[in-house]
Every structure is written in structure tokens, then in C-alpha cells.
Amino acid sequence: MLQEIIDRSRRIVFFTGAGVSTPSGIPDFRGEGGLFSGEVEEGLTAEMILSRSFFYLHPEKFFAFYRARMLFPDALPNAAHRAIYALERAGKLRGVVTQNIDGLHKRAGNRLVYEVHGSVWENYCMDCNAFYGLEKILHSEGIPRCERCGGVVKPWVVLYGEAPDKYTCMGACREISNCDALIVAGTSLSVEPAASFLEYFHGKHLVVINREPTPADGGASLVIRGDAAEALGKLKIP
């Protein structure tokens, strides 16, 4: 049935989460035994460390954790990313709205990507706004500093306590409101405000592909309880 929905749809949007990237070796942070499932240091959870306040109060500890646990520079796109890119090449994809910060959709070739929570591949100086790639974070020690002005180089990643970029959110909601098929893949839809973006969907087909139940299952045309890469990898795309 998924193949039939894909074949009949002309304006498809994907809404993706961590489950799309787990086959690439990136952990599902919210799954059982994942990064966010308990304390990572005595008295500290990952949510605490990855917060705006912790970043400003303890930047050295923040970057030590960030480098060790959040960066996967060698991860490669999997069958799910490749299928989504093939749909863009075929002219059937309106866009990808992703909660992931790993940049794998863009590495697969997709250009129409709305990274709601930012990307580890993009970093900027907090003083002069100079841009830096991921290498700046990987190849520096302690607090990364701008080569121009000496300011702190911050990842373009939405931390707890920060709001997502409004223009990215506006673009994501616009594409969702204009598509005829919305495919939700690899996300439990538990993180706001991104999960609320589904309220903008008024198209024909809502598809949910996830290992666990989601709040959107009841209103979906099709629910596939399984691995997103496996399900999408079976598609035949011209």
C-alpha cells in the first residue's frame, strides 16, 4: 500500500526523526538504553548538559560531552535517506522536515531539507557570526574559538531552552500544509514544537512508519510498525 500511495501522490513531504538514522549507526537518543534514558554523569542527564543554561555556565563540560556523544562524522546515508533523495530527483518530493541534527538527508543529496533542530555540520561565532564546519569542533580542544575575533564558536543546534529558527519552522509548516501525502518516519512525535507541525497537514494520505506507536497513528491512512530504512528501501522509484 505504501508503494501505491507513493505512486499516486504528486506532492510528498517526509517528516523524519532519529529512527531514520539508527541504521547509519547513530543512536536513537530517546529509545530504551539511549542517550537520554538516564544519568550520564552524577546528577546530570543529557537534557541538562544539552541545555542553553548549561552551555553558558559550563561550556568546557558541554563541549566535552558534545564531542564524545553527539558527533558521528563517519555516518553515511542509509536506504531510507537514499529513497527519499530518489523521490526528490523524481520530482515527487516537496521537502523533508527533520528533527535530526546529523545532516544525513543533505549528505544523501536532498536540497529541500528543513532541519528544525539545526545541524552539527554548521557552527558560527557568537560574536562576529563567522561560519565554521564540523571540522572546527572536531579538531579543537576545550571551547572552540573563532579564528577572526576569538569569540566562542557555537553549534547551530537547538539546545533545550532555545526556540527553533522561526523561518525554518515557517517553511516546514508551509510544505506540510501544501502536500498531498505526509510520511512520518522514525519518530515518536514526542518533541515539541516540531510534533505540532502535523496539525498543518490537510492532504489525502498520512503515513506513519515507526517501531513504536505514535499520537498520529489514529488518523493515519497507513501505519507501518517497523524499521524505516527497511520499509523505504523496498520502494520502486523511477
Summary of the structure (lengths in Angstrom):
residues: 238
radius of gyration: 18.2
end to end distance: 17.1
largest distance: 55.8
contacts: 747
relative contact order: 0.20
helix: 35%
strand: 21%
